[in-house]
Amino acid sequence: MADSLDKEQVRTVLLAACQAIIDAKEELGEADRATGDGDHGQGMANGFGAGQEALGTAELGTVGDAFKTVGSAVIGTSGGASGVIFGTMFRAPAKVLKSEVLDAEGYAQALEVAAEQVSTRGKAQRGHKTMLDALIPAAEAARAAVGDGLEATARAAAEAAEQGSAETADMIATFGRAKSLGERARGHRDPGSISVSILLATIADGIAQA
């Protein structure tokens, strides 16, 4: 367990997060077919595959550069609204992660600015049955756990994201493609929220192993 990660450790953690999304392509596609057009898994795998490739060789001045590299690749490759939103989720932390180490405070700030920028970019809010129903609770949980160190902060965020994603199954979609389904969207988790849960769980695991 480390109180902080250096930029090379952050690279390793984010490479694993990219791989987790690639591995979840079929799961994410199936989730999206229930409420959308089914392309979320393929789009995310394309984007985070490009993110993994770019991050593998990127020159990192700060830990924020690692997040930005992934985000830029996702935006450039994933396509559609999800590509822009998930790219924003990863690019946004570069605004606050300006040092060569990632600690609990930095990770909490990263999730907070990611949630803020995603909400601003996508015009969605908590309760709209989107990825924000996982990302906003994750940011709040991370902030509450900062005093317990980086690993606890990351784990709290991951657990809150998973709970938030699970709760989207009980929501009626009020945003995006699934909005037209109304009550028919109930019973299905939002695929974007599942992606957030996978990413944050993998990051938490990587931090624990560092």
ABEGO torsion letter per residue (X at the ends): XBABBBAAAAAAAAAAAAAAAAAAAAAAAAAAAAABAGAAAAAAAAAAAAAAAAAAABBBABAAAAAAAAAAAAAAAAEEAAAAAAAAAAAAAAAABABABBBAAAAAAAAAAAAAAAAAAAGBBBGAGBAAAAAAAAAAAAAAAAAAEAAAAAAAAAAAAAAAAAAAAABBBABEAAAAAEAAABGBBBAAAAAAAAAAAAAAAAAAAX
